[in-house]
Amino acid sequence: MISGGRMMLTFIGRSITDPTSKDCCYLWELLAKSLLDLVAKGLVHESDVDSFNTPYYYPCHKIEKLKVNRDFDDSEYKENFGFEKGESGDCIRAITESMLADHFGDTIIDELFTKYAQRVGDHLSHEKIKHASVVLSTTRK
């Protein structure tokens, strides 16, 4: 919340309406594989990976636009969905770092996200997947 009563919320979303699309879960799958790389190195226990549960919701920007009561100035509304390959790893790190550090300890975080960045880079060099960022700006009435 900032001065004047405005709050900005940003959600990682999906650019297509099909919730079973790999667009919405491959980032989490790559994170799990990166954690399993650390299991193979003996840095993390497999039981800790199995017990780590991160609920997530990937809204579709087309659907969310219909759900939100839009009483705003359309000149302030902009669609700018998607982010670059390097940004997706940073985005997931920003979302999960504190949860991962709490569950696995903070000593593995840098190595985990180094592995993760490599996996994301490799994946995106073969796949064309565009993410959507759902940004919601609210103001106090």
C-alpha positions, 0 to 999 in steps of 0.5 A: 500500500502506498500513499493515497491508498493505492496497492499493486498486486502482481501474479505470475499467470498464464497466457492461455486459458487451458489450466492443464497447459505446461505453461503453468507448471514447468517452472515448478517442475524445473525447480523440483528437478533442481532440488533433486540435483542437490539431493544427488549431491547430498546437500538436501534430503529427498524426504525434505523435497517430498515434504515441501509443498507449495500451493500456487495459482496461475490465473489466466489474464483473460479470465481475471480481467472478467472477474475484476470489478473494473471501475478505473480510468482505461488510460491507466490500463496497460497490457504488457504480459510476459518476461524474458528468459532470465527474469523467470528464474528471478521471479520464482526466486523472489516468490519462493526463496524465503519458503525454501530457506525456511524448509531447506536452510539458506546455505543451499539457496545460491546453488539451487538457483544457479542450477535452476537458472541453467535448467530454465535457460536450457528449457526456454532455448527449446520451448517457446512459452510465454508467461503472463503477469497479472497486475492489479492496481487497487485504490481506496475509495 
